Amino acid sequence: ISDMDLVMILESLPANANLCKLDKFLELAISSKVCIRNEISVVRGLLHSEHLRVQEERIDLESSKVIISEFTFCGVCGKRFTSQSAFVRQTNGAISHYSCALFLFSPRHNKTYT
């Protein structure tokens, strides 16, 4: 039934067609459409809830400051940050150079050798 378009089927029936003979088909088709609509509604609600959770987490993370000074060291290479350094705050709170973070999370670095 899900492969058949209910509206197309009803439109193709002759005007004098007896719908009583189609009652089981119509009941099943409408029930299927309602079930699909309800499932989509639940999924949409779950996606919206997840979106709100992620937005709240993002706002929380963005509200914390990071202070970089001449005494701040990279969590990956151990070198100091210069005034021109681009940096990354990792999920564990560690601060590293942008290039160090790229290397740390690159596929070549994470490759396991056996």
C-alpha positions as CSV (number, residue, x, y, z in Angstrom):
1,I,0.0,0.0,0.0
2,S,2.9,2.4,0.7
3,D,4.0,2.1,-2.9
4,M,0.5,3.1,-4.2
5,D,-0.6,6.7,-4.2
6,L,-4.1,6.7,-2.6
7,V,-5.2,9.9,-4.2
8,M,-4.1,8.7,-7.7
9,I,-6.1,5.4,-7.1
10,L,-9.2,7.2,-6.0
11,E,-9.0,9.6,-8.9
12,S,-8.7,6.8,-11.4
13,L,-12.0,5.1,-10.1
14,P,-15.1,5.7,-12.1
15,A,-17.6,8.2,-10.7
16,N,-20.1,5.5,-9.9
17,A,-17.6,3.2,-8.1
18,N,-18.9,1.6,-4.9
19,L,-16.4,2.7,-2.2
20,C,-17.9,0.2,0.3
21,K,-16.0,-2.6,-1.5
22,L,-12.8,-0.7,-0.9
23,D,-13.3,0.0,2.8
24,K,-10.6,-2.4,4.0
25,F,-8.1,-1.0,1.5
26,L,-9.0,2.6,2.4
27,E,-8.8,1.9,6.1
28,L,-5.4,0.3,5.8
29,A,-4.1,3.0,3.5
30,I,-5.2,5.8,5.7
31,S,-4.0,4.1,8.8
32,S,-0.6,3.6,7.1
33,K,-0.4,7.3,6.2
34,V,-1.3,8.4,9.7
35,C,1.3,6.1,11.2
36,I,4.0,7.5,8.9
37,R,2.9,11.0,9.7
38,N,3.1,10.3,13.5
39,E,6.6,8.7,13.1
40,I,7.8,11.8,11.2
41,S,6.4,14.0,13.9
42,V,8.3,12.1,16.6
43,V,11.5,12.2,14.6
44,R,11.1,15.9,14.0
45,G,10.6,16.5,17.7
46,L,13.6,14.4,18.6
47,L,15.7,16.3,16.1
48,H,14.5,19.6,17.5
49,S,15.4,18.5,21.0
50,E,18.8,17.4,19.9
51,H,19.3,20.7,18.1
52,L,18.4,22.7,21.3
53,R,20.8,20.5,23.4
54,V,23.7,21.1,21.0
55,Q,22.9,24.9,20.9
56,E,22.9,25.0,24.7
57,E,26.2,23.1,24.8
58,R,27.7,25.4,22.2
59,I,26.7,28.5,24.1
60,D,28.1,27.0,27.3
61,L,31.4,26.2,25.6
62,E,31.7,29.6,23.9
63,S,31.0,31.4,27.2
64,S,34.3,30.2,28.8
65,K,37.4,32.3,28.1
66,V,40.9,31.1,27.3
67,I,43.7,33.3,28.4
68,I,46.9,32.9,26.4
69,S,50.1,34.5,27.8
70,E,53.9,34.0,27.2
71,F,53.7,31.3,29.9
72,T,51.1,29.2,28.1
73,F,52.5,26.1,26.5
74,C,51.1,23.9,23.7
75,G,49.6,20.7,25.0
76,V,50.9,18.8,22.0
77,C,54.4,20.1,21.2
78,G,55.2,21.8,24.5
79,K,56.4,25.1,22.9
80,R,55.2,28.5,23.9
81,F,52.7,30.5,22.0
82,T,53.9,33.6,20.0
83,S,51.7,36.6,19.5
84,Q,51.1,35.4,15.9
85,S,50.1,31.8,16.9
86,A,46.7,30.4,15.9
87,F,45.5,28.1,18.6
88,V,42.8,25.5,19.3
89,R,41.0,24.7,22.5
90,Q,40.4,20.9,22.5
91,T,37.4,19.2,24.0
92,N,39.4,18.2,27.1
93,G,40.3,21.9,27.7
94,A,43.9,21.6,26.5
95,I,45.3,24.5,24.3
96,S,47.5,23.6,21.3
97,H,48.8,25.3,18.2
98,Y,46.4,25.0,15.3
99,S,49.0,23.1,13.3
100,C,49.7,20.7,16.2
101,A,45.9,20.0,16.4
102,L,45.8,19.3,12.7
103,F,48.6,16.8,13.0
104,L,47.2,15.2,16.1
105,F,43.8,14.6,14.5
106,S,45.1,13.7,11.0
107,P,44.4,10.3,9.5
108,R,48.1,9.5,9.2
109,H,48.7,10.2,12.9
110,N,45.8,8.1,14.0
111,K,46.7,5.1,11.7
112,T,47.5,2.0,13.7
113,Y,50.4,-0.1,12.6
114,T,50.4,-3.9,13.1
